[in-house]
């Protein structure tokens, strides 16, 4: 099984979506922020799943938004 990512709403405990690539998940976070503002992403968590392993938190809440911004800025700088 390949690595995949899940975006969760920690407030409602609902799975928002699943992604094959981290970049796609972070694009979703940035899009939600652009459309609905900070409140739309402050309760989100991004988890990474790998074969036969427990999920690992990539980033949570406000840290997730900052991580998404940092990755986007790094891509622009390259």
PyMOL commands that set and color helices and strands:
alter all, ss='L'
color gray80, all
select helices_A, chain A and resi 22-36+38-40+61-77
alter helices_A, ss='H'
color red, helices_A
select strands_A, chain A and resi 4-9+14-19+44-49+56-60
alter strands_A, ss='S'
color yellow, strands_A
deselect
rebuild
show_as cartoon
